[in-house]
């Protein structure tokens, strides 16, 4: 790739460090990953040399592919790359004086059948406007939106939680933590936290909520069905929102979702838009979908007799089908899972789906 | 085949089946804080049965591979609800969602005349400290200092009869809802 010759050494080092960190799983939250990816892409756009939008998109795609290959289970990297590509396309269209692609329905059936000849090339260089500055400015706006996404979700908290409710949550999602703490300022309610063995993130959340004077109860994963008859709403976070509206959430979420469905308890998912991915669940045995960690969380290696003869799977994620989810609360508002496909077409360009 | 937590009855069932040269694989599901499944796992391994071991929140991952679920019971209530170790109802729920048959193994002396529909009206609370001590990282070690924080350690839960396919007893294989019939017959015999 001739374009990569223009990338300076420093940027390559930073990118390799990021890939290393991704591989080791050193990041604490999906937000950190998304934010770092965006910063790296911004630096790439600013410091590399390109003469047309097409070349810029090729550079971004190449960089993005390297970062995505480091840890395929972290969809946030891919999501950010696709958002940047869509941004570049929009800015190009705007500079050329055409209406934005959002206004022209690229996916309408009429367009599909009749306008095949007008495939956009993106290769004509833009002379009258400093395209690089335009793109960087759009990226900066996007970064600000990303930073405020958790706060935007938290401001919707009062619309969804009323007084004297019992809310169930699982594991530790920073988005849900902010959401509940914001609601706790004006309303009095109780929270039940599922501890989520073997990582016990639920303990951290429970302590944090109790310190904010929210009545909290910690329960074990086995008590979810038993306690569900007492619960008014289930509010969980997720790692990724899949393209069909399903979730890739923490281990145990499917059980919680099924128990909620059985007791007719609404399941609300708080997730920012950067978690929306173009992936689908490809096969039921979750081979490509799930990530596994060392079984020493479940069974110590010191007990040799057991460890020698027993197969101990320790999956990290759980797939929750979209019919079990009642509502998605994101930084752009509340949506039903059936609407997720539309959000996808607004955020990502169809040509970028398979990078 | 999958079984939940520890029950000497189920261990005996599986070991007997293994001795009769039936080929099967057992998945032992365990839950905090008691982790009783480990003891059962040890016994099964000693006997030579091929086993896997899971915590209860990973069951959703493994359930597509399972052909049957075996549960033990502490009591069978007169309205057909199975009172068992906390977590059994979840396993039965998942099994029903994936169309896996659920078999409860229960002796008839465990049948009782009480009725109950949820796990709260009558239950046992275990030591809340158990929730803290078993974790590798002790986030909650000073939980008593925080007045807003409670730890709940439920011991039993009730499984609705529509999740259970069949109950296996020493008088035969019966559906959950036949409990009052068996009780009546037993009363007639003893009186």
Contacts between the chains, C-beta under 8 A, distances in Angstrom:
chain1	res1	chain2	res2	distance
A	192	B	152	7.9
A	195	B	32	7.6
A	195	B	131	6.9
A	196	B	57	6.6
A	197	B	32	5.4
A	197	B	55	5.5
A	197	B	57	6.6
A	197	B	135	7.9
A	198	B	55	6.1
A	200	B	135	4.7
A	200	B	136	7.6
A	200	B	137	6.4
A	200	B	139	6.9
A	203	B	135	6.6
A	203	B	137	7.8
A	203	B	139	4.0
A	203	B	140	5.0
A	204	B	139	5.3
A	206	B	140	7.1
A	206	B	149	6.2
A	207	B	139	5.6
A	207	B	140	6.3
A	207	B	143	7.7
A	207	B	146	7.1
A	207	B	149	7.0
A	209	B	148	7.6
A	210	B	146	4.3
A	210	B	147	8.0
A	210	B	148	4.2
A	210	B	149	3.7
A	211	B	146	6.6
A	211	B	148	8.0
A	213	B	148	5.5
A	214	B	148	6.2
A	215	B	148	5.2
A	215	B	150	7.7
A	216	B	148	5.8
A	216	B	149	5.3
A	216	B	150	7.0
A	217	B	149	7.8
A	217	B	150	4.5
A	217	B	151	7.2
A	217	B	152	5.1
A	218	B	131	6.1
A	218	B	140	7.0
A	218	B	149	7.3
A	218	B	150	7.3
A	218	B	151	4.9
A	218	B	152	6.8
A	219	B	152	4.9
A	219	B	154	7.2
A	220	B	31	6.4
A	220	B	32	5.0
A	220	B	33	6.3
A	220	B	86	7.3
A	220	B	87	7.9
A	220	B	131	6.6
A	220	B	153	7.0
A	220	B	154	7.7
A	221	B	31	6.4
A	221	B	32	7.2
A	221	B	55	7.3
A	221	B	56	5.2
A	221	B	57	4.7
A	221	B	87	7.5
A	222	B	31	3.8
A	222	B	32	7.2
A	222	B	56	5.3
A	222	B	85	7.7
A	222	B	86	4.6
A	222	B	87	2.9
A	222	B	90	6.6
A	222	B	154	8.0
A	222	B	157	7.8
A	223	B	86	5.3
A	223	B	87	7.3
A	223	B	152	7.0
A	223	B	154	4.6
A	223	B	157	7.0
A	224	B	90	5.8
A	225	B	87	8.0
A	225	B	89	4.2
A	225	B	90	4.5
A	225	B	93	5.9
A	225	B	119	7.9
A	225	B	157	6.4
A	226	B	86	6.0
A	226	B	89	6.5
A	226	B	118	7.7
A	226	B	119	3.6
A	226	B	120	7.6
A	226	B	123	7.8
A	226	B	154	5.6
A	226	B	157	3.8
A	226	B	158	7.6
A	227	B	119	7.6
A	227	B	152	7.7
A	227	B	154	7.5
A	229	B	118	4.6
A	229	B	119	7.4
A	229	B	120	7.1
A	230	B	120	6.6
A	251	B	57	4.6
A	251	B	58	6.0
A	251	B	60	7.9
A	251	B	61	7.8
A	252	B	56	7.8
A	252	B	57	3.2
A	252	B	60	7.5
A	254	B	60	3.9
A	254	B	94	7.6
A	255	B	56	7.8
A	255	B	57	6.7
A	255	B	59	7.0
A	255	B	60	5.9
A	255	B	90	5.3
A	255	B	93	7.2
A	255	B	94	6.2
A	258	B	93	5.5
A	258	B	94	6.5
A	258	B	97	5.5
A	259	B	90	6.7
A	259	B	93	6.2
A	262	B	93	6.4
A	284	B	64	5.8
A	285	B	64	6.7
A	286	B	61	6.3
A	290	B	61	6.7
A	297	B	136	7.4
A	298	B	53	7.0
A	298	B	54	7.6
A	298	B	55	5.6
A	299	B	38	7.8
A	299	B	53	6.4
A	305	B	42	7.3
A	305	B	45	7.0
A	306	B	38	7.4
A	306	B	41	6.2
A	306	B	42	6.5
A	306	B	45	6.6
A	306	B	53	7.5
A	309	B	45	5.2
A	309	B	50	8.0
A	309	B	51	7.1
A	310	B	41	6.6
A	310	B	45	6.8
A	310	B	51	5.2
A	310	B	52	6.3
A	310	B	53	5.1
A	311	B	51	7.6
A	311	B	52	4.3
A	311	B	53	7.5
A	312	B	52	6.8
A	312	B	53	5.0
A	312	B	54	7.2
A	313	B	52	7.0
A	313	B	54	6.5
A	313	B	58	6.3
A	313	B	61	6.7
A	313	B	62	6.7
A	314	B	55	7.9
A	314	B	58	6.7
A	315	B	58	5.4
A	315	B	61	4.5
A	318	B	57	7.7
A	318	B	60	5.4
A	318	B	61	7.1
A	319	B	60	7.8
